[in-house]
């Protein structure tokens, strides 16, 4: 069963991702948010980067959901518009995954993509 997602923001955080972010931040009280960014590189041209941070920048998109806080800089937002941030726990392991409608190709590991 899929939970309803808030589509009013340019990037959506799933319930599973929000729960995992809260869990991670509870273990690192000096950090207050998960920063998601896009960098050049990776096997497909761009790669997603996930970092814990304690402060944001003035122009960050701030997404708050169920106690989780996600920050995305404006440059990265251009590549992530319409994406869903999810957390998957399956036989292959645990990971944050981004379902990005702008990506035309991605690598097998799911951390790099091309537009």
C-alpha positions as a Markdown table, in Angstrom:
| # | Residue | x | y | z |
|---|---|---|---|---|
| 1 | Unk | 0.0 | 0.0 | 0.0 |
| 2 | Unk | 1.4 | 3.4 | -1.0 |
| 3 | Unk | 1.1 | 6.4 | 1.3 |
| 4 | Unk | -0.3 | 9.6 | 0.0 |
| 5 | Unk | 2.5 | 12.1 | -0.9 |
| 6 | Unk | 2.4 | 15.9 | -0.7 |
| 7 | Unk | 2.9 | 17.0 | -4.3 |
| 8 | Unk | 2.7 | 20.8 | -3.6 |
| 9 | Unk | 6.5 | 20.9 | -3.1 |
| 10 | Unk | 9.0 | 20.4 | -6.0 |
| 11 | Unk | 10.5 | 17.4 | -4.1 |
| 12 | Unk | 8.5 | 14.9 | -2.0 |
| 13 | Unk | 9.8 | 12.9 | 1.0 |
| 14 | Unk | 8.1 | 9.5 | 1.5 |
| 15 | Unk | 6.9 | 8.4 | 4.9 |
| 16 | Unk | 9.6 | 5.7 | 5.0 |
| 17 | Unk | 12.3 | 8.3 | 4.2 |
| 18 | Unk | 11.0 | 10.7 | 6.9 |
| 19 | Unk | 11.0 | 7.9 | 9.5 |
| 20 | Unk | 14.6 | 7.0 | 8.6 |
| 21 | Unk | 15.8 | 10.6 | 8.7 |
| 22 | Unk | 14.3 | 11.1 | 12.1 |
| 23 | Unk | 16.0 | 7.9 | 13.3 |
| 24 | Unk | 19.4 | 9.0 | 12.0 |
| 25 | Unk | 19.1 | 12.5 | 13.4 |
| 26 | Unk | 18.1 | 11.1 | 16.8 |
| 27 | Unk | 21.5 | 9.3 | 16.9 |
| 28 | Unk | 23.4 | 12.4 | 15.9 |
| 29 | Unk | 22.0 | 15.3 | 18.1 |
| 30 | Unk | 24.5 | 17.8 | 16.8 |
| 31 | Unk | 22.9 | 17.5 | 13.3 |
| 32 | Unk | 19.4 | 18.8 | 12.5 |
| 33 | Unk | 18.8 | 17.9 | 8.8 |
| 34 | Unk | 19.6 | 15.7 | 5.9 |
| 35 | Unk | 21.1 | 17.7 | 3.0 |
| 36 | Unk | 20.5 | 16.2 | -0.5 |
| 37 | Unk | 22.6 | 17.6 | -3.4 |
| 38 | Unk | 23.5 | 16.8 | -6.9 |
| 39 | Unk | 27.1 | 16.8 | -8.0 |
| 40 | Unk | 28.9 | 16.2 | -11.3 |
| 41 | Unk | 30.4 | 12.8 | -11.6 |
| 42 | Unk | 29.4 | 9.2 | -11.1 |
| 43 | Unk | 29.1 | 6.6 | -13.8 |
| 44 | Unk | 26.1 | 8.3 | -15.4 |
| 45 | Unk | 27.2 | 12.0 | -15.3 |
| 46 | Unk | 25.6 | 13.2 | -12.0 |
| 47 | Unk | 25.4 | 11.7 | -8.6 |
| 48 | Unk | 23.2 | 12.2 | -5.5 |
| 49 | Unk | 25.0 | 13.2 | -2.3 |
| 50 | Unk | 23.5 | 12.8 | 1.2 |
| 51 | Unk | 25.0 | 14.6 | 4.2 |
| 52 | Unk | 23.9 | 15.4 | 7.7 |
| 53 | Unk | 24.1 | 19.1 | 8.6 |
| 54 | Unk | 23.3 | 21.4 | 11.5 |
| 55 | Unk | 22.4 | 24.5 | 9.5 |
| 56 | Unk | 21.0 | 25.4 | 6.1 |
| 57 | Unk | 21.7 | 28.2 | 3.6 |
| 58 | Unk | 19.3 | 31.1 | 3.1 |
| 59 | Unk | 18.1 | 29.9 | -0.4 |
| 60 | Unk | 17.7 | 26.2 | 0.5 |
| 61 | Unk | 14.4 | 24.4 | -0.1 |
| 62 | Unk | 13.4 | 23.2 | 3.4 |
| 63 | Unk | 11.1 | 20.1 | 3.5 |
| 64 | Unk | 9.7 | 19.2 | 6.9 |
| 65 | Unk | 7.7 | 16.0 | 7.4 |
| 66 | Unk | 6.9 | 14.2 | 10.6 |
| 67 | Unk | 9.9 | 15.6 | 12.4 |
| 68 | Unk | 12.3 | 15.0 | 9.5 |
| 69 | Unk | 14.0 | 18.0 | 7.9 |
| 70 | Unk | 15.5 | 17.9 | 4.4 |
| 71 | Unk | 17.6 | 20.7 | 2.8 |
| 72 | Unk | 18.2 | 21.0 | -1.0 |
| 73 | Unk | 20.2 | 23.9 | -2.5 |
| 74 | Unk | 18.8 | 25.7 | -5.5 |
| 75 | Unk | 21.3 | 24.4 | -8.0 |
| 76 | Unk | 20.5 | 20.8 | -7.0 |
| 77 | Unk | 16.8 | 21.5 | -7.0 |
| 78 | Unk | 16.9 | 22.2 | -10.7 |
| 79 | Unk | 17.9 | 18.5 | -11.2 |
| 80 | Unk | 15.6 | 17.1 | -8.6 |
| 81 | Unk | 12.3 | 18.9 | -9.5 |
| 82 | Unk | 9.4 | 16.4 | -9.3 |
| 83 | Unk | 11.5 | 13.8 | -7.5 |
| 84 | Unk | 10.5 | 11.6 | -4.6 |
| 85 | Unk | 13.0 | 10.8 | -1.9 |
| 86 | Unk | 12.4 | 7.3 | -0.5 |
| 87 | Unk | 14.1 | 4.9 | 1.9 |
| 88 | Unk | 14.1 | 1.2 | 0.9 |
| 89 | Unk | 14.9 | -1.7 | 3.1 |
| 90 | Unk | 15.0 | -4.9 | 1.1 |
| 91 | Unk | 17.1 | -8.0 | 0.4 |
| 92 | Unk | 19.6 | -5.8 | -1.4 |
| 93 | Unk | 20.2 | -3.6 | 1.6 |
| 94 | Unk | 19.0 | -0.3 | 3.0 |
| 95 | Unk | 19.4 | 3.0 | 1.1 |
| 96 | Unk | 17.8 | 6.3 | 0.3 |
| 97 | Unk | 16.6 | 6.3 | -3.2 |
| 98 | Unk | 15.5 | 9.1 | -5.4 |
| 99 | Unk | 12.8 | 8.5 | -8.0 |
| 100 | Unk | 13.7 | 11.3 | -10.4 |
| 101 | Unk | 11.4 | 11.9 | -13.4 |
| 102 | Unk | 14.2 | 14.1 | -15.0 |
| 103 | Unk | 16.7 | 11.2 | -15.2 |
| 104 | Unk | 16.9 | 9.5 | -18.6 |
| 105 | Unk | 19.4 | 6.9 | -17.4 |
| 106 | Unk | 20.8 | 5.8 | -14.1 |
| 107 | Unk | 23.4 | 3.3 | -12.9 |
| 108 | Unk | 22.7 | 0.0 | -11.3 |
| 109 | Unk | 23.5 | 1.3 | -7.8 |
| 110 | Unk | 20.9 | 4.1 | -8.1 |
| 111 | Unk | 23.2 | 6.9 | -7.0 |
| 112 | Unk | 24.1 | 8.4 | -10.3 |
| 113 | Unk | 22.0 | 9.5 | -13.3 |
| 114 | Unk | 22.0 | 11.4 | -16.5 |
| 115 | Unk | 19.6 | 14.0 | -17.9 |
